[in-house]
Amino acid sequence: MNTNLQTPIFRQLFDQESSTYTYLIADPETKEAVIIDPVYEKYERDESLIKNLGLKLLYILETHVHADHVTSASKLKTRFNAKIAISKNSGNQCADIGLVDNQILQFGRFEIKALPTPGHTNGCMSFLFQNMVFTGDSLMIGLAGRTDFQEGSSEKLYESVQSQLFTLSEDTLVYPGHDYQGFTVSTIGEEKKFNKRLGGGKTEQEFSSIMSSLNLPKPKKIDIAVPANMVCGVKKT
């Protein structure tokens, strides 16, 4: 990737109810933009921001089919004539682009790369942009996404993080899909050392043991969110 470019427009946005981060990235010259993991209830916020910054939204990127919130992908697509992109392995029924491993999307003078990081779900992808990686629920700050539903696999998630994320430069900035502790950003180097579930040289067996003992409650919105997100956030009435 060409890193000798003007600094991009970058916004990290937060939904308090689901503790979800949404990310907006744009080329300040061409105004072409992408948005990652938008939330249905925050549509008006995001729509206003995109409009006020004068951006042309090209892509709506989903890190995976979410179980804890409904996406606003369909509404944003309709409003801005953008394309929805999610892993071809996600089971999503309406995306314009079924992303394949290491696929690159261009917006303005910038590009963003889709890294396969299955394990939390079969269709999880992280997105690499310059020295930033947007990890969805695969790698969180100090934690990792749960693996006990939506065809989750601790073995797959461990391999994904080790081979796709922990091989990135240690100064790569980690921007997760959620945070429940008040953190906004980390680095690959920090996560390799300090992540409670994946860091400190933990083996696959240690990680699997940690994940199998979590006994977390079922996500409150899973029965609504997963079916809605399979059709890009179209809510059933």
Secondary structure, DSSP 8 states (H G I E B T S, - for coil): ----S---EEEEEEETTTTEEEEEEE-TTT-EEEEES-BGGGHHHHHHHHHHTT-EEEEEE-SS--SSS-B-HHHHHHHHT-EEEEETTS--SS-SEEE-TT-EEEETTEEEEEEE-TTSSTT-EEEEETTEEEEETTB-SS-B---SSTT--HHHHHHHIIIIITTS-TT-EEEESB-SSS---EEHHHHHHH-TTT-TT--HHHHHHHHHT------TTHHHHHHHHHTTT----
